[in-house]
Amino acid sequence: MNTFAAVDLGASSGRVMVGRVGPGSLSLDAVNRFANEPVRAGGTLYWDILALYRGVLEGLRLAGPVDGIGIDSWAVDYGLLDATGTLLGNPVHYRDTRTEGAAAKVAAVVGEDKLYALTGLQKLPFNTIYQLVAAAGTPQLDAARQLLMIPDLLAYWLTGETGAEFTNASTTQLLDLGSGGWAGELMSALGIRPTLFPPLRAPGTVIGPVRPELGLGTPDVIAVGSHDTASAVVGVPAAGDNFAYISCGTWSLVGVELDAPVLTEASRLANFTNEGGVDGTVRYLRNVMGLWPLQECLREWGAPDLPVLLREAAAVPAFAAVVDLDDPVFLPPGDMVARLTAASGRGPFGSPAAVVRCILDSLALAHRRAVRQAQQLSGRHVDAVHIDGGGARNELLCQLTADACGLPVLAGPVEATAFGNVLVQARAAGTINGDLSALRALLRETQQIVRYEPRGDAAAWQAVERRLEA
């Protein structure tokens, strides 16, 4: 039995989990959870990276002696280091408005079709490529000598070693799918210095031991699937290849796991992305808005009892109001109830439960559309949908997704990202062996999964989908 610490940073909270792994044995315990609260200063929205680092250090101290440490987080955001290796200010939050108009600037240099053929990435306004174009000419970027994605930045502070883990690098829209390396010519054409980007490293690579002065011992920090969705997909307890996954939290990442990217024009127009996965896999997926609108509503309402709200929402008539959650109007924080009301076109909702039902019906419809498109565009048939992450706790959402997709939904584990993180560490350390199917078999043997069968009228979902598209 070996022990590994998984540092898992989400868009709204962070956690340090301790995983214990041995033959036929896998368990996970939380030792520290802490808020991830962005800060607005001088008109810019920042991540409070030092508060996150403090939470990581506190968690690692609480974890006690471990055999390895892995770090994963959200994608696209980065920190900049100067020539001495010092951080040049807090990383800017991907929800900041600075990227407005950046996509048009990029498209004027390289067409969207050529960009997709090169990088395979969906067009999202906050992709790293757009953030860097938006930051062009700023003193901070001019002074920078190295760019590190968030997990790589934290690993650097722990070990003193720099690098770029592949799965997170693949989300920047600055990686060449053909060569598997940084797209230097693209960077230069856009005025982005290729020298900013450190060498790539694969999941399972040992980064280096923790600095002794941190007082944490000297366990190795191990590169995992450092994009949290990459780790979450490792943590899908699927048997076989014919599955779709929904990594459901602030975002819903909906897709299938493939051996090769899909770079067709139809795929580009559907805004599907080809992101790097563990063991050379491709995460072929779409970003769906996820539980962000619900999280914002709960914040507006003063954090009411969510289980009570969900029970009340289950009693609200289905499809009384639906919205297109892919509409960018829902991306910024604040005034979410007002924006949902306006988008629904039905006037005031009347109760928080009605708002919640609107969000969950709409999210299930978005899941339905993305699962169907993933199959059509990739040619991969799906027999079941796996939901992991925080959304796996939401019984109403899981059932609605099964109903909408007409497929069984297998919910759990909730902490799939941390499990995936730990499993990649354990394999790198030699504690366990095997490919992804072997890692997933261990999950099925040791973790509880809840199955939801589709029910209700499939024609009703078709009708409301047509209504929403009209």
N, C-alpha and C positions, 0 to 999 in steps of 0.2 A: 504494500500500500504506500503510495506517494501522495504528497500534498502540494497543490498548486494554487496560487492566488490569481484570480481573474479580475482585472480592473475593467469595468464596463461603464462607459460614459454615454448617457443618452441626452437628448435635447432638453429634458426637463429635470433630470436627476442623474446622480452617479452612484455607483456601488462598488464595493470590493467584496468578492465572494471567495470562499475557500472550497476548493474541490478536492475530494479524496478519491483516488483512482487505484484500482487493482484488478486482477482477473475476476471478471463477473461482478465487479463492484464499482459503483459510481454514485457519489453523493455531493451535495452542494449546500453550503450554509453562508448566509450573509453575515459579515462581520462589521460592515459600516455602510450606511446609506447617507447621502448628503444631497442637498438641493443644488441644481445647476440653474442659477438665476442670472440671466443677462443683465447688463448695465447700460443704460443710455447716458452718454456724456458728450456734450458739444455737438449734439445732433446726430451722433453715430451710435449704433447698437453694437456692443462688444460682448464677448464671452469673458467671464471673470476667471481667467485661466489660473491665477495664483490660488484662488479659493478652491478650485478643482484639484490642483496639485496638493494643497493642504489636506483635502479630504482623502486623496489617494494615499498620502504618507500616513495619515492617521489609521486608515484601513489596513495598510500593510503592517503597521506596528501591532494592531489588534490581531492580525492573522497569525502572528508568531512565526516560528521557523517554517519556511516552505522550500520546496525543491525547484520552484520556478515561478515566474511572474509573466503574465501576458496582458496586453492593453488593447482594448478596442474602443472605438467611439463612432460618432456620426461622421459623415464624409464631407468633402469639398473645402472645409475651412483649414486654415494654416497659421503658423507663426513665422515671423521673419527674424533671423539672427544677423547681427553685425559681424565685422571681421574678428571680434574677440569672442564670438559665440554667445553674446548677450541678446536677450529677447528685446526686439524693438517695439514695445507697446503691446497692449492686449490684442489678440486676434479679433477681427471684425466678424460679427454674426452674419450667417448667410441670409437672414431675414432683413438685414439692413437694406435701405433703398439705393445704395450707391451704384448698384449694377443696372439701374434703369438706363436703357439705351445702349448698353454694352453689347448685347447680342447683335444689334444692327451694325455696330462698328466691326465686329468680327466677320459678319456675313459680307460686308463690303470688301474684305480682304480675301476670305476663303468662303466659297459658297457652302450653304448648309448641306447639300448633297455630298460634296467632297469632304467636308468635316466629318460627316457621319461615316463615310466609307473608310476614313483614316482612323477614327477613334471609336466608332460604334456607340457613342453616347447619346442618350436622349437630350433634347434641348430643354434645359431648365435654367431659369434666369440667374440662379445663384451658383452655377458650376464654377469651379476654380478658374477656368479660362476667362470667364466674364469678370470675376472679381479682380483678376490681375490686370485686365484691360482697363477696368474702371479705376484702378489704383495707379495707372501709368503717370509718371511725372511727379508723384508725391515724394516728399523728402524721405519718408520711411522706406518706400520701395527702392529709391535711388541708393540709400545707404545699406540696404540689405546685401548680404553675401550668401545666405542660405535660406531656403524655404523648407519647413518641416510641417507635414500634416500633424494634426493634433496628437494622435497616439505616438507618432515618431518624436514629437517635441517632448512629451512626458518621458518616453524611453531615454531620450538624450539627457534629460535632467537626472534620471536615475543612474545612467551608466557612463555618460560622457561620449557615447558613440552616436554618430548620425547615420541616417539612411532613410530609405523610402520603401515601406512595405507595399507589395504589389497590389493587393486588393483595394487598398485605399487610394493608391496612386492611379488606379484604373478609373476612379470617379472624377478625376480632374478635367477630363476632356483634353488632356495634353499627352496622352500615351498612344503610341502607334501600335494598333492591334496586330499589324503584319509582322513587325520586328520584335514586338514585346518589350520595346524600350521607349525612352522618352522621345517625343516627336520634336526634335530639335529644329527642323526646318520650319515647322508650324510656329513654334515659339518665336523664332527670329522674325518671321513674316509679320507677327503681331507686336513686335517690340518687346517681347518677354525674353529675358536673358536665360539661355539654357544652363549657364553655370550656377544658377540658383538651386538647381535640383540635384540632390545627392543620389548616389547609386541605389538601384532597386535591390530589394531583398525579398525572398520568397517566404510564405508562411512556413513555420517550422525551423527557421534560421535562428541560431543563438546569437543575440545581439551583443551580450557581454554581461559580466557580473555587476551587481549593484555596487555603487561607490561605498567603500567602507565607512566614510565619514557620516553617512546617513543613519548609521546605527541599526540597520535592518539585516545584518549578516551580509553574506555575499552570494545569494542565489542568482542564477542566471535569469536575465530578462529574455524572453523568447518571443520572436515575432509570430503572431497568430494571424488569423484573418482579421486585420485591424480595422477594416470597415465593419461596423457592428452587424450589418446584414450578412456579410460573408461568414462571420462566426455563427450567426443565427441559422443560416442555411446548413452549415455543418451539423447544427443541433436539431435538425428536422429528423424525427425518428421514422423515416420512410423505409418501406421494404420494397425494393425495386426502383425503377426509373420513372414510372408513369404517375408522377405526382406534381401538383402545383403547390406552391408555398405562399403564405401571406405572413410576412413578418410585421405584426400589427402593433403599433404603438402610436407615437405622435404622427408618424407616417405609416401607411400600409405599403409595403414593398411586395408586389404581386407578380409572380413569375414561375418559370420552370428552370431546371438545371440542365445544361446542354454541354456537349463536348466541343462545339464550335460556334462562333458568332453567327447571327443572322443579320446580314447587311443589305437586305433588299430595300427598294424604294418604299414598298408597302410598310415595312418595319419602321423606317424613318418617319413616314407620315403618321403612323400610329404612336409615335413617340416612345418606342420601346428602346431599352438600353442593353448593352452588352458589357457587363462589368466582370472583372476578374474574380474567380472563386478559388477556393483551396483545391489543391491537386490539379491545377490546370483546367478546372471547369469554368464554364461561363454562366454567370447569373443573368439570365435573359428575363427582364422584368420591366414593369412600369411603376413609377411613383404615383400613388394615390394619396389624397390628402390625409387619410387616416383619422385618428382620434383627436387631432389638433382642434377642430371646431368644438368638440365636446369638452376638451380640457379648458379652452378659453371661456366657454359658457359657465362651467363650474367655477372658474375664477371670478367671473362677473357676479355670480350668485353668492359668492362668499363661501365656497367649498361645502355645499350641502351633502347629505348622506347619499352617496352614489347608489348603493344597493337598493335603497328605497325608491330613488328616482327611476332605476331600471325596472323595478316591479311595476311602478305606475306607468312607465312607457310601454310595457308589454300589453297593458290594457287599452292603450290608445289605438283606434282603428288604423289599420295598415294603409299606407300611401295617402294619408290625408294631406300631406305636403312632402314633396321631394325636391331636391336641388341637385345641380351638377357640382359635386365637390371638387372637380378638377378646375373649376373656375378660379383664376388667380385672385379674384376678389377676396377669397377666404385665406390667402397666404399671410397677410400681416396680423399682428396681435391687436386686440382691442375691438370693442363694439361688435362682437360676433353675433349676438342675438339679433341686433338690428340688421346686419348683413344677411343673415339667414331669412329674416322676415321679408326683406326686400326681394331676395332671389326667389323665394317661394311664390310670390305674387298672390298670397292669400290673406294678407292682413295679419293682425296680431295673432299669435299662437294661442294665447289664453292660459297656458300653464307651462312650467318648465318641462313637465313630462312630454308634452306635445312637441317641444323643441328637440328633446332627446330622441323621440321616435322619428322625427324628420331626419336627424343626423344619421341614425342607425339604418333606417330604410335606404337612405341615399348612399351610405357607405357600402351596404350589401349590394346595391345596384352597381356601384363602381367596381367592387370585387367581381361581380358577375361578368361585367364587360371585359375586365382585364384578363380574367382566367380564360374566357372564350377567345380573346384575341391572341393570347400567348400560344394557345393550341393551334389556331389557324395559321399564324405567322411562322411558327417553328416546326410545324408538322409533328409535334410531340403530343400524343394522346394522354389524357389525364383521367385517372380512375378515382382519385380522391384529392381533397384539398387539405393541407396541413396549415393550421393557424398557430403561430407561437408568439411569444412576447406578451405584453400586458393585455392585448385584445383577447387572448385565450381565456382570461378570467371572465370575460363579458359573455355570459350565457346567451343573452338575447341576440347579440351580434353574431355569435357562432351559429345559432339556429337560423337566423335570417340569411346568413351567407350560404348555409347548406340549402335552404329553400330557393334562394336566388340562383345559385349555380346548378341546382339539380344534381348535386354530388354529395357524398358523405364528407363531412368536415371532421378532422381529427385535431382536437385542441390540446396543445401542450407540447413540450413543457413551457411554462411561462418564462423561465430563465434560460431559454434555448441559446441565447447569445453567450451567456457565461458558460454553459455546458460546452458549446462549440469551442470557445476559447480554451477551456481546460483540456478538452480532448486533444486538440492540436499540440498543446504543451506536453501532455502525457506521452503522446506518440514520439515527439521530438526527444524526450528524455529517455525513451526506451521502456517506459512503464507498460505500454500497450503497443500492439502492432496491428497492421492491416490498413486497408484502404477505407474510403468514406463509408462503404457499406458495412464494414466491420465496426466502425465507430458508431454508426447509427443502430446497429444491432445491439450494442451495449446499452444505448439509450432505451430501446424498446424493452430490454430485459429488466431495467432498473427504475423506469419512470412511469408515472400514471398518465395515461392519455384518455381523454373523454371523446366519445364518438357521437356525432349528431347526424341523424339521417334526414334527408330532404323530405319535406312534407308540404301540404298545401297545393295550390293551383299554379302550375307552371305558366298557364296562359295569363294569369294576373300579373306576373312579373314581366312577361313580354309586353303586355299592354301598358304598364307604367313606364317601361323603358322607352317605348315609342312615344309616350306622352312627354317624357323628359327631353327626347331628341327633337320633338316638333318645334 
